[in-house]
Amino acid sequence: MRIKYKGINMKKVITYGTYDLFHEGHYNLLKRAKDLGDYLIVGVTSGDFDKNRGKLNVRDSLMTRIKHVEETGFADEIVIEEYFGQKIDDIKKYDVDIFTVGSDWKGHFDYLNEYCEVIYLDRTKGISSTDIRNTNTIKLGCYGVESVTTRFLEESKYVSGINIDAIYVDNESDCFNQLKEQYDFKVYKHQQEFYDVIDAVYIVVEPKYQFQAIMNALKHKKHVLVEFPILVTDEQLQEIIELADANNCVFMEGLKTAYTPAFGKLIALAKSGIIGNILSVDANFTQILGKQLGEQIRLVDGGSVHALASYPFLACVKLLGLDYKNIQFFSRDDNGIDMFTKMLISYEKAVATSNVAISGKSEGNMVISGDKGYIYVPAPWWKTEYFEVRFEDINMNRKYFYKFDGEGLRYEISEFIQCILNHKNSILLTIEEIRTITNMINQFNVANKVTF
C-alpha cells in the first residue's frame, strides 16, 4: 500500500534489530532498508524483550542502541519492540509496505507476507555483534566438579562472550569422570597452572574448602562466582570482600533466583506500593532428600538451613531489607542434622516465615502480604515465571507472566560476565545482601534453637 505525503506517494519500510555494539554491518543494513522506500521505521528491541527471547548477552543499554540508530540518519521513526507479535501490530498501525531484515533470518518471517512484502537483505560478510563480543571472551575455569557443574556448563552455551575449557580438581570423583566423557576441557591439578589460563572461576566445593578456594582465586586476581550457599563466617566473608575490592575482582554468589527476570519484576512490583506496606513474607523451600538434592546435601554440613535457607532469606532481604531485628529457628533434629526447620525473622514493621526441609514437605509457594492486597507466587516460587497480585475486590486482580529458560543458571552466568565487563559487582544480588544472607545462616549456628 502507498500513502500520500505532501502530494507524493510514500512507501513505508520497517525493520527490527537489537543493534548492540553498533558496527558497519548494522549501518549497511539500515542504509539498504532505507533505499527500499521513502520512510524507514526502525524497531529497537527492549532489554526485557531480548531476555524473554533468550538473548542474554546484550552489552549496550537501550538508550545507547537507539542513539546509534539515530546517528545514522536513516531512521525516520524509531519504535521500541517489547513483545512477541508486535511486528504484526506495528505493520498494521503504521501502514507498512515492506518488512525487511537480514538474510540470516531468511524464511523465518515469511508469515508476514500476509500483511506486507517481506524482503531479506544480505548482511555485510565477516562482521557481526557476536564476533565483536567474542573478541573479548572471558576465559572461565571450573574449580571443583559436582553434578551442578554439568548444568552450569550446559547453560553457559546460551551466553556468548564466555569460554569454559579448564577444570581444576584435586581428586577425580564419579561426577568428574562422567563430565569428562561429555566435554572437551583441559584438567589441571596444580592451581598456579589453572589460574594462569583463566580470567574468572566458578567455584563449587564443600564448605570446609570454600573460604580457602575463594581466597586463592582472589589472590590470583581472578573474578569469582561461587555456588550457593556461601558458608563462611562473617569475619571470613569480610576478608573475601576486602580482597576482591583490593584486587578489582568481581565477587558473586550463584543464587540463581536473584538473577532471573521474573523475580526482579516481582520485587520491583511488590516494593512499588501496589499492595501497600509489606507486612509479611512467607516463602517455603522443602524437599524429600533424593537424587535432586543429594548433590547439594553432600556439599553442606548441618542440613536444611545450610542447604536451602539462602532462597527464603533472599526473598526477605529483597522485600524487607537488610536490617532484621531477630531470627528464630524451630528444628527437627536427627543426629545433629536439621531435617526440617521453621524460621521466623522479625523486622521493625514486618515479619517473615519459612519452612525449609530436606526431609519434609510444605507447599513451595510464596505469599507477600500487604495492607492493601497480597502477591501470590505458586510453587516453585524460586523458579519464578508467574505470579498474581490479589485484592479484596477480585476485579482488580492482575496476573503476570515471564519467561524462565532452562535451570535459570544462564541468567547468573550472563550477569557475571556483564559485571566483569563493566568492572562492577552485581546490583541484582549486592555484596551487602550477600553479607546479610550469610549472617542469617550463621545465626543458625549460634542462636538458641528450639529442637523437637
Sequence and secondary structure as in RCSB ss.txt:
>XXXX:A:sequence
MRIKYKGINMKKVITYGTYDLFHEGHYNLLKRAKDLGDYLIVGVTSGDFDKNRGKLNVRDSLMTRIKHVEETGFA
DEIVIEEYFGQKIDDIKKYDVDIFTVGSDWKGHFDYLNEYCEVIYLDRTKGISSTDIRNTNTIKLGCYGVESVTT
RFLEESKYVSGINIDAIYVDNESDCFNQLKEQYDFKVYKHQQEFYDVIDAVYIVVEPKYQFQAIMNALKHKKHVL
VEFPILVTDEQLQEIIELADANNCVFMEGLKTAYTPAFGKLIALAKSGIIGNILSVDANFTQILGKQLGEQIRLV
DGGSVHALASYPFLACVKLLGLDYKNIQFFSRDDNGIDMFTKMLISYEKAVATSNVAISGKSEGNMVISGDKGYI
YVPAPWWKTEYFEVRFEDINMNRKYFYKFDGEGLRYEISEFIQCILNHKNSILLTIEEIRTITNMINQFNVANKV
TF
>XXXX:A:secstr
  EEETTEEE EEEEEE  TT  HHHHHHHHHHHHTSSEEEEEEE HHHHHHTT     S HHHHHHHHHHHS  
SEEEEE STTHHHHHHHHTT SEEEEEGGGTTTTGGGGGTSEEEEE   TT  HHHHHHTT EEEEEES  HHHH
HHHHHHTTSSSEEEEEEE SS  HHHHHHHHH   EEESSHHHHHHT SEEEE   HHHHHHHHHHHHHTT EEE
EES     HHHHHHHHHHHHHTT  EEEE GGGGSHHHHHHHHHHHTTTT SEEEEEE EE BSSHHHHHHHHH 
SSBHHHHHTHHHHHHHHHHH S   EEEEEEEEETTEEEEEEEEEE SS EEEEEEESB      EEEEESS EE
EE SSGGG SEEEEE SSGGG EEEE    TTSHHHHHHHHHHHHHHTS  SSS HHHHHHHHHHHHHHHHS  E
E 
